[in-house]
């Protein structure tokens, strides 16, 4: 780990660690081969906004509960070999959480934080049901694919995220039910819809074909039935 001495003054960049007025605001360690557990001491960096150790490292262990003190944290990216649960749901400024490709477990809160724009929890071992989105959700990218989740797709994901761009829940064998008719509400922004290898059933709703911005749709290996609507012709970017 680099030296995170906060006694310096002024603004500087060193070893992918950015500081302003002697306070660490960003840790971005890329291709530096950081190994071992996350230091509990990082919780003392009260002004930290970005923590990114996502490539070329092999972090193990859990995310310390002490990181709940990082109330200015906006972006966390930790794609390594972490285990345990995600303890940071209540951070007031958290915009992006990319924890894909770890070995994390546990469940999600009933409702995702409204501030979260990127929910990147793919390729882990999470269980339980998909979370709902609050009415003022800022969600743009929702990645829950490759876990052990179950239940239906909440309609609020499409009702309450006016800027939703990508939705992935593929390879969750317990995800069932039908595609919500509310999916059409994301018609002007949604570009990826990925639900393959679940247990979804029923007809693809007519509203699905209102997704005129859709560029990629993967629905294979489910139990859908019925005919494909001729309205698919409206999806000219697909």
HELIX and SHEET records of a PDB file:
HELIX    1   1 UNK A   40  UNK A   44  5                                   5    
HELIX    2   2 UNK A   65  UNK A   69  5                                   5    
HELIX    3   3 UNK A  156  UNK A  159  1                                   4    
HELIX    4   4 UNK A  181  UNK A  186  5                                   6    
HELIX    5   5 UNK A  206  UNK A  210  5                                   5    
HELIX    6   6 UNK A  230  UNK A  234  5                                   5    
SHEET    1   A11 UNK A  11  UNK A  14  0                                        
SHEET    2   A11 UNK A  17  UNK A  20 -1                                        
SHEET    3   A11 UNK A  23  UNK A  30 -1                                        
SHEET    4   A11 UNK A  50  UNK A  55  1                                        
SHEET    5   A11 UNK A  75  UNK A  77  1                                        
SHEET    6   A11 UNK A  96  UNK A  98  1                                        
SHEET    7   A11 UNK A 118  UNK A 120  1                                        
SHEET    8   A11 UNK A 141  UNK A 143  1                                        
SHEET    9   A11 UNK A 166  UNK A 168  1                                        
SHEET   10   A11 UNK A 192  UNK A 194  1                                        
SHEET   11   A11 UNK A 216  UNK A 218  1                                        
SHEET    1   B 2 UNK A  35  UNK A  37  0                                        
SHEET    2   B 2 UNK A  58  UNK A  60  1                                        
SHEET    1   C 2 UNK A 111  UNK A 112  0                                        
SHEET    2   C 2 UNK A 132  UNK A 133  1                                        
SHEET    1   D 4 UNK A 150  UNK A 151  0                                        
SHEET    2   D 4 UNK A 174  UNK A 177  1                                        
SHEET    3   D 4 UNK A 199  UNK A 203  1                                        
SHEET    4   D 4 UNK A 223  UNK A 225  1                                        
END                                                                             
